[in-house]
């Protein structure tokens, strides 16, 4: 699919293949509002702008596995009160 501003509109299957996730997983992200923004093309069909998926991936980039559950900030593993 191609949009009118020359940006590629990806199908669900294309996004799933790109991300390496199943269609039900992508659906859950869409339903829960945790996935990339999408375009409702018809009652039963959605598309994703390539740039929207890229932006979503950028937001999910991590620089460390050490994250506090409470606030999402990196924890100091040398502190006794860190879990």
PDB file with one MODEL, atoms N, CA, C and O in Angstrom:
MODEL        1
ATOM      1  N   UNK A   1       0.836  -1.188   0.000  1.00  0.00           N
ATOM      2  CA  UNK A   1       0.000   0.000   0.000  1.00  0.00           C
ATOM      3  C   UNK A   1       0.875   1.243   0.000  1.00  0.00           C
ATOM      4  O   UNK A   1       1.945   1.246   0.608  1.00  0.00           O
ATOM      5  N   UNK A   2       0.439   2.286  -0.667  1.00  0.00           N
ATOM      6  CA  UNK A   2       1.171   3.543  -0.713  1.00  0.00           C
ATOM      7  C   UNK A   2       0.203   4.674  -0.363  1.00  0.00           C
ATOM      8  O   UNK A   2      -0.931   4.701  -0.841  1.00  0.00           O
ATOM      9  N   UNK A   3       0.659   5.599   0.471  1.00  0.00           N
ATOM     10  CA  UNK A   3      -0.179   6.739   0.815  1.00  0.00           C
ATOM     11  C   UNK A   3       0.034   7.843  -0.212  1.00  0.00           C
ATOM     12  O   UNK A   3       0.911   7.748  -1.071  1.00  0.00           O
ATOM     13  N   UNK A   4      -0.773   8.885  -0.115  1.00  0.00           N
ATOM     14  CA  UNK A   4      -0.687   9.957  -1.097  1.00  0.00           C
ATOM     15  C   UNK A   4       0.508  10.881  -0.875  1.00  0.00           C
ATOM     16  O   UNK A   4       0.832  11.673  -1.760  1.00  0.00           O
ATOM     17  N   UNK A   5       1.170  10.804   0.273  1.00  0.00           N
ATOM     18  CA  UNK A   5       2.348  11.646   0.498  1.00  0.00           C
ATOM     19  C   UNK A   5       3.641  10.851   0.283  1.00  0.00           C
ATOM     20  O   UNK A   5       4.697  11.226   0.793  1.00  0.00           O
ATOM     21  N   UNK A   6       3.555   9.777  -0.457  1.00  0.00           N
ATOM     22  CA  UNK A   6       4.681   8.931  -0.837  1.00  0.00           C
ATOM     23  C   UNK A   6       5.315   8.183   0.330  1.00  0.00           C
ATOM     24  O   UNK A   6       6.387   7.600   0.166  1.00  0.00           O
ATOM     25  N   UNK A   7       4.691   8.184   1.492  1.00  0.00           N
ATOM     26  CA  UNK A   7       5.196   7.379   2.598  1.00  0.00           C
ATOM     27  C   UNK A   7       4.533   6.015   2.538  1.00  0.00           C
ATOM     28  O   UNK A   7       3.320   5.916   2.353  1.00  0.00           O
ATOM     29  N   UNK A   8       5.304   4.997   2.689  1.00  0.00           N
ATOM     30  CA  UNK A   8       4.788   3.625   2.608  1.00  0.00           C
ATOM     31  C   UNK A   8       3.826   3.365   3.762  1.00  0.00           C
ATOM     32  O   UNK A   8       4.125   3.662   4.918  1.00  0.00           O
ATOM     33  N   UNK A   9       2.668   2.806   3.426  1.00  0.00           N
ATOM     34  CA  UNK A   9       1.717   2.325   4.417  1.00  0.00           C
ATOM     35  C   UNK A   9       1.862   0.811   4.436  1.00  0.00           C
ATOM     36  O   UNK A   9       1.687   0.142   3.417  1.00  0.00           O
ATOM     37  N   UNK A  10       2.182   0.287   5.604  1.00  0.00           N
ATOM     38  CA  UNK A  10       2.428  -1.141   5.753  1.00  0.00           C
ATOM     39  C   UNK A  10       1.168  -1.876   6.204  1.00  0.00           C
ATOM     40  O   UNK A  10       0.366  -1.343   6.970  1.00  0.00           O
ATOM     41  N   UNK A  11       1.009  -3.091   5.723  1.00  0.00           N
ATOM     42  CA  UNK A  11      -0.091  -3.938   6.186  1.00  0.00           C
ATOM     43  C   UNK A  11       0.268  -4.521   7.549  1.00  0.00           C
ATOM     44  O   UNK A  11       1.418  -4.442   7.982  1.00  0.00           O
ATOM     45  N   UNK A  12      -0.713  -5.100   8.216  1.00  0.00           N
ATOM     46  CA  UNK A  12      -0.453  -5.779   9.489  1.00  0.00           C
ATOM     47  C   UNK A  12       0.606  -6.868   9.307  1.00  0.00           C
ATOM     48  O   UNK A  12       1.529  -6.987  10.114  1.00  0.00           O
ATOM     49  N   UNK A  13       0.470  -7.641   8.269  1.00  0.00           N
ATOM     50  CA  UNK A  13       1.417  -8.737   8.035  1.00  0.00           C
ATOM     51  C   UNK A  13       2.829  -8.209   7.815  1.00  0.00           C
ATOM     52  O   UNK A  13       3.791  -8.785   8.323  1.00  0.00           O
ATOM     53  N   UNK A  14       2.962  -7.119   7.063  1.00  0.00           N
ATOM     54  CA  UNK A  14       4.287  -6.541   6.835  1.00  0.00           C
ATOM     55  C   UNK A  14       4.915  -6.064   8.147  1.00  0.00           C
ATOM     56  O   UNK A  14       6.107  -6.266   8.379  1.00  0.00           O
ATOM     57  N   UNK A  15       4.109  -5.434   8.999  1.00  0.00           N
ATOM     58  CA  UNK A  15       4.623  -4.962  10.290  1.00  0.00           C
ATOM     59  C   UNK A  15       5.004  -6.153  11.168  1.00  0.00           C
ATOM     60  O   UNK A  15       6.049  -6.138  11.818  1.00  0.00           O
ATOM     61  N   UNK A  16       4.172  -7.167  11.186  1.00  0.00           N
ATOM     62  CA  UNK A  16       4.481  -8.370  11.975  1.00  0.00           C
ATOM     63  C   UNK A  16       5.779  -9.017  11.506  1.00  0.00           C
ATOM     64  O   UNK A  16       6.616  -9.397  12.326  1.00  0.00           O
ATOM     65  N   UNK A  17       5.948  -9.144  10.206  1.00  0.00           N
ATOM     66  CA  UNK A  17       7.177  -9.720   9.668  1.00  0.00           C
ATOM     67  C   UNK A  17       8.389  -8.876  10.020  1.00  0.00           C
ATOM     68  O   UNK A  17       9.439  -9.407  10.382  1.00  0.00           O
ATOM     69  N   UNK A  18       8.246  -7.571   9.916  1.00  0.00           N
ATOM     70  CA  UNK A  18       9.339  -6.653  10.223  1.00  0.00           C
ATOM     71  C   UNK A  18       9.742  -6.757  11.693  1.00  0.00           C
ATOM     72  O   UNK A  18      10.927  -6.820  12.020  1.00  0.00           O
ATOM     73  N   UNK A  19       8.726  -6.773  12.586  1.00  0.00           N
ATOM     74  CA  UNK A  19       9.000  -6.779  14.022  1.00  0.00           C
ATOM     75  C   UNK A  19       9.259  -8.171  14.577  1.00  0.00           C
ATOM     76  O   UNK A  19       9.803  -8.317  15.672  1.00  0.00           O
ATOM     77  N   UNK A  20       8.871  -9.193  13.825  1.00  0.00           N
ATOM     78  CA  UNK A  20       9.042 -10.554  14.310  1.00  0.00           C
ATOM     79  C   UNK A  20       8.039 -10.930  15.387  1.00  0.00           C
ATOM     80  O   UNK A  20       8.351 -11.690  16.303  1.00  0.00           O
ATOM     81  N   UNK A  21       6.823 -10.386  15.267  1.00  0.00           N
ATOM     82  CA  UNK A  21       5.747 -10.702  16.213  1.00  0.00           C
ATOM     83  C   UNK A  21       4.563 -11.285  15.443  1.00  0.00           C
ATOM     84  O   UNK A  21       4.464 -11.140  14.224  1.00  0.00           O
ATOM     85  N   UNK A  22       3.677 -11.940  16.172  1.00  0.00           N
ATOM     86  CA  UNK A  22       2.492 -12.520  15.543  1.00  0.00           C
ATOM     87  C   UNK A  22       1.414 -11.456  15.348  1.00  0.00           C
ATOM     88  O   UNK A  22       1.455 -10.390  15.962  1.00  0.00           O
ATOM     89  N   UNK A  23       0.461 -11.762  14.492  1.00  0.00           N
ATOM     90  CA  UNK A  23      -0.659 -10.836  14.291  1.00  0.00           C
ATOM     91  C   UNK A  23      -1.474 -10.644  15.570  1.00  0.00           C
ATOM     92  O   UNK A  23      -1.887  -9.520  15.854  1.00  0.00           O
ATOM     93  N   UNK A  24      -1.724 -11.715  16.364  1.00  0.00           N
ATOM     94  CA  UNK A  24      -2.424 -11.480  17.633  1.00  0.00           C
ATOM     95  C   UNK A  24      -1.655 -10.557  18.583  1.00  0.00           C
ATOM     96  O   UNK A  24      -2.267  -9.774  19.310  1.00  0.00           O
ATOM     97  N   UNK A  25      -0.333 -10.642  18.583  1.00  0.00           N
ATOM     98  CA  UNK A  25       0.454  -9.753  19.432  1.00  0.00           C
ATOM     99  C   UNK A  25       0.312  -8.311  18.964  1.00  0.00           C
ATOM    100  O   UNK A  25       0.127  -7.409  19.780  1.00  0.00           O
ATOM    101  N   UNK A  26       0.396  -8.090  17.664  1.00  0.00           N
ATOM    102  CA  UNK A  26       0.222  -6.735  17.137  1.00  0.00           C
ATOM    103  C   UNK A  26      -1.187  -6.226  17.438  1.00  0.00           C
ATOM    104  O   UNK A  26      -1.365  -5.053  17.767  1.00  0.00           O
ATOM    105  N   UNK A  27      -2.183  -7.097  17.329  1.00  0.00           N
ATOM    106  CA  UNK A  27      -3.554  -6.710  17.667  1.00  0.00           C
ATOM    107  C   UNK A  27      -3.649  -6.283  19.136  1.00  0.00           C
ATOM    108  O   UNK A  27      -4.269  -5.267  19.450  1.00  0.00           O
ATOM    109  N   UNK A  28      -3.034  -7.059  20.032  1.00  0.00           N
ATOM    110  CA  UNK A  28      -3.073  -6.711  21.462  1.00  0.00           C
ATOM    111  C   UNK A  28      -2.428  -5.350  21.701  1.00  0.00           C
ATOM    112  O   UNK A  28      -2.943  -4.545  22.478  1.00  0.00           O
ATOM    113  N   UNK A  29      -1.306  -5.090  21.037  1.00  0.00           N
ATOM    114  CA  UNK A  29      -0.676  -3.767  21.171  1.00  0.00           C
ATOM    115  C   UNK A  29      -1.624  -2.677  20.692  1.00  0.00           C
ATOM    116  O   UNK A  29      -1.726  -1.623  21.320  1.00  0.00           O
ATOM    117  N   UNK A  30      -2.314  -2.921  19.590  1.00  0.00           N
ATOM    118  CA  UNK A  30      -3.258  -1.935  19.052  1.00  0.00           C
ATOM    119  C   UNK A  30      -4.424  -1.742  20.018  1.00  0.00           C
ATOM    120  O   UNK A  30      -4.806  -0.611  20.316  1.00  0.00           O
ATOM    121  N   UNK A  31      -4.985  -2.844  20.505  1.00  0.00           N
ATOM    122  CA  UNK A  31      -6.114  -2.786  21.429  1.00  0.00           C
ATOM    123  C   UNK A  31      -5.752  -2.059  22.724  1.00  0.00           C
ATOM    124  O   UNK A  31      -6.541  -1.266  23.240  1.00  0.00           O
ATOM    125  N   UNK A  32      -4.548  -2.336  23.246  1.00  0.00           N
ATOM    126  CA  UNK A  32      -4.137  -1.783  24.537  1.00  0.00           C
ATOM    127  C   UNK A  32      -3.514  -0.392  24.422  1.00  0.00           C
ATOM    128  O   UNK A  32      -3.216   0.245  25.432  1.00  0.00           O
ATOM    129  N   UNK A  33      -3.319   0.074  23.191  1.00  0.00           N
ATOM    130  CA  UNK A  33      -2.719   1.390  22.992  1.00  0.00           C
ATOM    131  C   UNK A  33      -1.223   1.410  23.266  1.00  0.00           C
ATOM    132  O   UNK A  33      -0.661   2.470  23.540  1.00  0.00           O
ATOM    133  N   UNK A  34      -0.568   0.251  23.195  1.00  0.00           N
ATOM    134  CA  UNK A  34       0.864   0.163  23.483  1.00  0.00           C
ATOM    135  C   UNK A  34       1.702  -0.013  22.225  1.00  0.00           C
ATOM    136  O   UNK A  34       2.926  -0.098  22.314  1.00  0.00           O
ATOM    137  N   UNK A  35       1.083  -0.069  21.080  1.00  0.00           N
ATOM    138  CA  UNK A  35       1.812  -0.288  19.831  1.00  0.00           C
ATOM    139  C   UNK A  35       1.949   0.987  19.031  1.00  0.00           C
ATOM    140  O   UNK A  35       1.605   2.071  19.503  1.00  0.00           O
ATOM    141  N   UNK A  36       2.451   0.853  17.821  1.00  0.00           N
ATOM    142  CA  UNK A  36       2.578   2.028  16.957  1.00  0.00           C
ATOM    143  C   UNK A  36       1.200   2.561  16.554  1.00  0.00           C
ATOM    144  O   UNK A  36       0.220   1.817  16.513  1.00  0.00           O
ATOM    145  N   UNK A  37       1.145   3.851  16.262  1.00  0.00           N
ATOM    146  CA  UNK A  37      -0.124   4.408  15.795  1.00  0.00           C
ATOM    147  C   UNK A  37      -0.470   3.760  14.457  1.00  0.00           C
ATOM    148  O   UNK A  37       0.409   3.370  13.688  1.00  0.00           O
ATOM    149  N   UNK A  38      -1.753   3.659  14.204  1.00  0.00           N
ATOM    150  CA  UNK A  38      -2.224   2.964  13.010  1.00  0.00           C
ATOM    151  C   UNK A  38      -3.300   3.773  12.316  1.00  0.00           C
ATOM    152  O   UNK A  38      -3.816   4.748  12.862  1.00  0.00           O
ATOM    153  N   UNK A  39      -3.628   3.359  11.118  1.00  0.00           N
ATOM    154  CA  UNK A  39      -4.658   4.009  10.310  1.00  0.00           C
ATOM    155  C   UNK A  39      -5.769   2.998  10.078  1.00  0.00           C
ATOM    156  O   UNK A  39      -5.513   1.891   9.603  1.00  0.00           O
ATOM    157  N   UNK A  40      -6.997   3.369  10.408  1.00  0.00           N
ATOM    158  CA  UNK A  40      -8.151   2.496  10.161  1.00  0.00           C
ATOM    159  C   UNK A  40      -8.556   2.688   8.704  1.00  0.00           C
ATOM    160  O   UNK A  40      -9.212   3.669   8.353  1.00  0.00           O
ATOM    161  N   UNK A  41      -8.159   1.744   7.868  1.00  0.00           N
ATOM    162  CA  UNK A  41      -8.409   1.856   6.433  1.00  0.00           C
ATOM    163  C   UNK A  41      -9.834   1.492   6.054  1.00  0.00           C
ATOM    164  O   UNK A  41     -10.401   2.061   5.120  1.00  0.00           O
ATOM    165  N   UNK A  42     -10.406   0.550   6.775  1.00  0.00           N
ATOM    166  CA  UNK A  42     -11.800   0.147   6.579  1.00  0.00           C
ATOM    167  C   UNK A  42     -12.256  -0.494   7.887  1.00  0.00           C
ATOM    168  O   UNK A  42     -11.515  -0.511   8.870  1.00  0.00           O
ATOM    169  N   UNK A  43     -13.460  -1.011   7.889  1.00  0.00           N
ATOM    170  CA  UNK A  43     -13.984  -1.619   9.116  1.00  0.00           C
ATOM    171  C   UNK A  43     -13.131  -2.794   9.597  1.00  0.00           C
ATOM    172  O   UNK A  43     -13.071  -3.067  10.796  1.00  0.00           O
ATOM    173  N   UNK A  44     -12.474  -3.487   8.669  1.00  0.00           N
ATOM    174  CA  UNK A  44     -11.714  -4.685   9.043  1.00  0.00           C
ATOM    175  C   UNK A  44     -10.247  -4.639   8.640  1.00  0.00           C
ATOM    176  O   UNK A  44      -9.564  -5.663   8.658  1.00  0.00           O
ATOM    177  N   UNK A  45      -9.765  -3.465   8.281  1.00  0.00           N
ATOM    178  CA  UNK A  45      -8.380  -3.387   7.800  1.00  0.00           C
ATOM    179  C   UNK A  45      -7.685  -2.151   8.367  1.00  0.00           C
ATOM    180  O   UNK A  45      -8.232  -1.048   8.350  1.00  0.00           O
ATOM    181  N   UNK A  46      -6.469  -2.361   8.869  1.00  0.00           N
ATOM    182  CA  UNK A  46      -5.666  -1.255   9.370  1.00  0.00           C
ATOM    183  C   UNK A  46      -4.330  -1.234   8.634  1.00  0.00           C
ATOM    184  O   UNK A  46      -3.900  -2.236   8.063  1.00  0.00           O
ATOM    185  N   UNK A  47      -3.699  -0.093   8.659  1.00  0.00           N
ATOM    186  CA  UNK A  47      -2.369   0.073   8.083  1.00  0.00           C
ATOM    187  C   UNK A  47      -1.509   0.847   9.057  1.00  0.00           C
ATOM    188  O   UNK A  47      -2.012   1.459   9.999  1.00  0.00           O
ATOM    189  N   UNK A  48      -0.223   0.815   8.827  1.00  0.00           N
ATOM    190  CA  UNK A  48       0.743   1.494   9.681  1.00  0.00           C
ATOM    191  C   UNK A  48       1.688   2.298   8.805  1.00  0.00           C
ATOM    192  O   UNK A  48       2.250   1.770   7.846  1.00  0.00           O
ATOM    193  N   UNK A  49       1.867   3.576   9.129  1.00  0.00           N
ATOM    194  CA  UNK A  49       2.868   4.369   8.433  1.00  0.00           C
ATOM    195  C   UNK A  49       4.245   3.855   8.853  1.00  0.00           C
ATOM    196  O   UNK A  49       4.485   3.575  10.028  1.00  0.00           O
ATOM    197  N   UNK A  50       5.132   3.737   7.889  1.00  0.00           N
ATOM    198  CA  UNK A  50       6.487   3.290   8.180  1.00  0.00           C
ATOM    199  C   UNK A  50       7.113   4.172   9.264  1.00  0.00           C
ATOM    200  O   UNK A  50       7.772   3.668  10.173  1.00  0.00           O
ATOM    201  N   UNK A  51       6.907   5.480   9.168  1.00  0.00           N
ATOM    202  CA  UNK A  51       7.485   6.418  10.137  1.00  0.00           C
ATOM    203  C   UNK A  51       6.899   6.221  11.537  1.00  0.00           C
ATOM    204  O   UNK A  51       7.598   6.429  12.529  1.00  0.00           O
ATOM    205  N   UNK A  52       5.628   5.825  11.632  1.00  0.00           N
ATOM    206  CA  UNK A  52       5.010   5.600  12.939  1.00  0.00           C
ATOM    207  C   UNK A  52       5.623   4.386  13.623  1.00  0.00           C
ATOM    208  O   UNK A  52       5.846   4.393  14.833  1.00  0.00           O
ATOM    209  N   UNK A  53       5.895   3.343  12.842  1.00  0.00           N
ATOM    210  CA  UNK A  53       6.517   2.147  13.414  1.00  0.00           C
ATOM    211  C   UNK A  53       7.948   2.473  13.832  1.00  0.00           C
ATOM    212  O   UNK A  53       8.396   2.041  14.894  1.00  0.00           O
ATOM    213  N   UNK A  54       8.668   3.232  13.005  1.00  0.00           N
ATOM    214  CA  UNK A  54      10.030   3.647  13.355  1.00  0.00           C
ATOM    215  C   UNK A  54      10.032   4.468  14.648  1.00  0.00           C
ATOM    216  O   UNK A  54      10.881   4.254  15.514  1.00  0.00           O
ATOM    217  N   UNK A  55       9.095   5.397  14.782  1.00  0.00           N
ATOM    218  CA  UNK A  55       9.011   6.231  15.989  1.00  0.00           C
ATOM    219  C   UNK A  55       8.709   5.369  17.214  1.00  0.00           C
ATOM    220  O   UNK A  55       9.301   5.573  18.274  1.00  0.00           O
ATOM    221  N   UNK A  56       7.797   4.413  17.078  1.00  0.00           N
ATOM    222  CA  UNK A  56       7.452   3.515  18.177  1.00  0.00           C
ATOM    223  C   UNK A  56       8.667   2.699  18.589  1.00  0.00           C
ATOM    224  O   UNK A  56       8.924   2.525  19.780  1.00  0.00           O
ATOM    225  N   UNK A  57       9.415   2.197  17.614  1.00  0.00           N
ATOM    226  CA  UNK A  57      10.627   1.445  17.923  1.00  0.00           C
ATOM    227  C   UNK A  57      11.644   2.320  18.647  1.00  0.00           C
ATOM    228  O   UNK A  57      12.286   1.864  19.593  1.00  0.00           O
ATOM    229  N   UNK A  58      11.799   3.555  18.221  1.00  0.00           N
ATOM    230  CA  UNK A  58      12.739   4.468  18.875  1.00  0.00           C
ATOM    231  C   UNK A  58      12.366   4.708  20.329  1.00  0.00           C
ATOM    232  O   UNK A  58      13.241   4.780  21.192  1.00  0.00           O
ATOM    233  N   UNK A  59      11.059   4.832  20.607  1.00  0.00           N
ATOM    234  CA  UNK A  59      10.598   5.047  21.975  1.00  0.00           C
ATOM    235  C   UNK A  59      10.865   3.833  22.856  1.00  0.00           C
ATOM    236  O   UNK A  59      10.986   3.969  24.073  1.00  0.00           O
ATOM    237  N   UNK A  60      10.957   2.662  22.265  1.00  0.00           N
ATOM    238  CA  UNK A  60      11.149   1.428  23.015  1.00  0.00           C
ATOM    239  C   UNK A  60      12.614   1.056  23.201  1.00  0.00           C
ATOM    240  O   UNK A  60      12.928   0.073  23.872  1.00  0.00           O
ATOM    241  N   UNK A  61      13.516   1.844  22.604  1.00  0.00           N
ATOM    242  CA  UNK A  61      14.938   1.539  22.752  1.00  0.00           C
ATOM    243  C   UNK A  61      15.343   1.652  24.213  1.00  0.00           C
ATOM    244  O   UNK A  61      14.932   2.573  24.919  1.00  0.00           O
ATOM    245  N   UNK A  62      16.149   0.707  24.648  1.00  0.00           N
ATOM    246  CA  UNK A  62      16.630   0.660  26.029  1.00  0.00           C
ATOM    247  C   UNK A  62      18.144   0.766  26.022  1.00  0.00           C
ATOM    248  O   UNK A  62      18.808   0.260  25.117  1.00  0.00           O
ATOM    249  N   UNK A  63      18.678   1.421  27.027  1.00  0.00           N
ATOM    250  CA  UNK A  63      20.121   1.536  27.165  1.00  0.00           C
ATOM    251  C   UNK A  63      20.636   0.669  28.298  1.00  0.00           C
ATOM    252  O   UNK A  63      21.845   0.510  28.462  1.00  0.00           O
ATOM    253  N   UNK A  64      19.723   0.108  29.082  1.00  0.00           N
ATOM    254  CA  UNK A  64      20.116  -0.736  30.197  1.00  0.00           C
ATOM    255  C   UNK A  64      18.958  -1.648  30.557  1.00  0.00           C
ATOM    256  O   UNK A  64      17.797  -1.290  30.360  1.00  0.00           O
ATOM    257  N   UNK A  65      19.261  -2.805  31.073  1.00  0.00           N
ATOM    258  CA  UNK A  65      18.221  -3.706  31.566  1.00  0.00           C
ATOM    259  C   UNK A  65      17.811  -3.355  32.981  1.00  0.00           C
ATOM    260  O   UNK A  65      16.778  -3.825  33.459  1.00  0.00           O
ATOM    261  N   UNK A  66      18.601  -2.537  33.658  1.00  0.00           N
ATOM    262  CA  UNK A  66      18.320  -2.171  35.040  1.00  0.00           C
ATOM    263  C   UNK A  66      17.331  -1.025  35.078  1.00  0.00           C
ATOM    264  O   UNK A  66      17.695   0.122  34.814  1.00  0.00           O
ATOM    265  N   UNK A  67      16.100  -1.320  35.401  1.00  0.00           N
ATOM    266  CA  UNK A  67      15.048  -0.309  35.497  1.00  0.00           C
ATOM    267  C   UNK A  67      14.292  -0.507  36.800  1.00  0.00           C
ATOM    268  O   UNK A  67      14.049  -1.639  37.218  1.00  0.00           O
ATOM    269  N   UNK A  68      13.930   0.571  37.427  1.00  0.00           N
ATOM    270  CA  UNK A  68      13.106   0.504  38.625  1.00  0.00           C
ATOM    271  C   UNK A  68      11.675   0.203  38.213  1.00  0.00           C
ATOM    272  O   UNK A  68      11.171   0.789  37.254  1.00  0.00           O
ATOM    273  N   UNK A  69      11.025  -0.686  38.912  1.00  0.00           N
ATOM    274  CA  UNK A  69       9.628  -0.993  38.593  1.00  0.00           C
ATOM    275  C   UNK A  69       8.726   0.180  38.908  1.00  0.00           C
ATOM    276  O   UNK A  69       7.706   0.371  38.246  1.00  0.00           O
ATOM    277  N   UNK A  70       9.086   0.977  39.918  1.00  0.00           N
ATOM    278  CA  UNK A  70       8.213   2.063  40.362  1.00  0.00           C
ATOM    279  C   UNK A  70       8.197   3.234  39.382  1.00  0.00           C
ATOM    280  O   UNK A  70       7.124   3.728  39.036  1.00  0.00           O
ATOM    281  N   UNK A  71       9.366   3.686  38.931  1.00  0.00           N
ATOM    282  CA  UNK A  71       9.369   4.909  38.144  1.00  0.00           C
ATOM    283  C   UNK A  71      10.033   4.769  36.779  1.00  0.00           C
ATOM    284  O   UNK A  71      10.073   5.734  36.016  1.00  0.00           O
ATOM    285  N   UNK A  72      10.550   3.598  36.460  1.00  0.00           N
ATOM    286  CA  UNK A  72      11.143   3.375  35.156  1.00  0.00           C
ATOM    287  C   UNK A  72      12.543   3.925  34.994  1.00  0.00           C
ATOM    288  O   UNK A  72      13.134   3.790  33.922  1.00  0.00           O
ATOM    289  N   UNK A  73      13.096   4.551  36.045  1.00  0.00           N
ATOM    290  CA  UNK A  73      14.455   5.081  35.965  1.00  0.00           C
ATOM    291  C   UNK A  73      15.472   3.983  36.252  1.00  0.00           C
ATOM    292  O   UNK A  73      15.159   3.008  36.936  1.00  0.00           O
ATOM    293  N   UNK A  74      16.666   4.135  35.742  1.00  0.00           N
ATOM    294  CA  UNK A  74      17.695   3.137  36.007  1.00  0.00           C
ATOM    295  C   UNK A  74      17.973   3.001  37.497  1.00  0.00           C
ATOM    296  O   UNK A  74      17.993   3.990  38.228  1.00  0.00           O
ATOM    297  N   UNK A  75      18.188   1.767  37.939  1.00  0.00           N
ATOM    298  CA  UNK A  75      18.517   1.510  39.336  1.00  0.00           C
ATOM    299  C   UNK A  75      20.032   1.435  39.480  1.00  0.00           C
ATOM    300  O   UNK A  75      20.751   1.158  38.520  1.00  0.00           O
ATOM    301  N   UNK A  76      20.495   1.684  40.682  1.00  0.00           N
ATOM    302  CA  UNK A  76      21.899   1.514  41.012  1.00  0.00           C
ATOM    303  C   UNK A  76      22.045   0.144  41.676  1.00  0.00           C
ATOM    304  O   UNK A  76      21.632  -0.024  42.824  1.00  0.00           O
ATOM    305  N   UNK A  77      22.631  -0.849  40.972  1.00  0.00           N
ATOM    306  CA  UNK A  77      22.725  -2.189  41.544  1.00  0.00           C
ATOM    307  C   UNK A  77      23.671  -2.281  42.732  1.00  0.00           C
ATOM    308  O   UNK A  77      23.683  -3.299  43.423  1.00  0.00           O
ATOM    309  N   UNK A  78      24.469  -1.238  42.989  1.00  0.00           N
ATOM    310  CA  UNK A  78      25.393  -1.265  44.126  1.00  0.00           C
ATOM    311  C   UNK A  78      24.722  -0.816  45.422  1.00  0.00           C
ATOM    312  O   UNK A  78      25.285  -1.002  46.501  1.00  0.00           O
ATOM    313  N   UNK A  79      23.539  -0.232  45.332  1.00  0.00           N
ATOM    314  CA  UNK A  79      22.828   0.219  46.530  1.00  0.00           C
ATOM    315  C   UNK A  79      22.035  -0.912  47.126  1.00  0.00           C
ATOM    316  O   UNK A  79      21.433  -1.700  46.396  1.00  0.00           O
ATOM    317  N   UNK A  80      22.020  -1.008  48.438  1.00  0.00           N
ATOM    318  CA  UNK A  80      21.328  -2.079  49.133  1.00  0.00           C
ATOM    319  C   UNK A  80      19.814  -2.002  48.947  1.00  0.00           C
ATOM    320  O   UNK A  80      19.146  -3.036  48.934  1.00  0.00           O
ATOM    321  N   UNK A  81      19.265  -0.804  48.804  1.00  0.00           N
ATOM    322  CA  UNK A  81      17.810  -0.674  48.671  1.00  0.00           C
ATOM    323  C   UNK A  81      17.312  -0.930  47.247  1.00  0.00           C
ATOM    324  O   UNK A  81      16.106  -0.910  47.004  1.00  0.00           O
ATOM    325  N   UNK A  82      18.223  -1.170  46.311  1.00  0.00           N
ATOM    326  CA  UNK A  82      17.826  -1.491  44.928  1.00  0.00           C
ATOM    327  C   UNK A  82      17.492  -2.947  44.823  1.00  0.00           C
ATOM    328  O   UNK A  82      18.159  -3.782  45.435  1.00  0.00           O
ATOM    329  N   UNK A  83      16.463  -3.278  44.054  1.00  0.00           N
ATOM    330  CA  UNK A  83      16.098  -4.679  43.843  1.00  0.00           C
ATOM    331  C   UNK A  83      16.577  -5.135  42.518  1.00  0.00           C
ATOM    332  O   UNK A  83      16.367  -6.291  42.150  1.00  0.00           O
TER     333      UNK A  83
ENDMDL
END
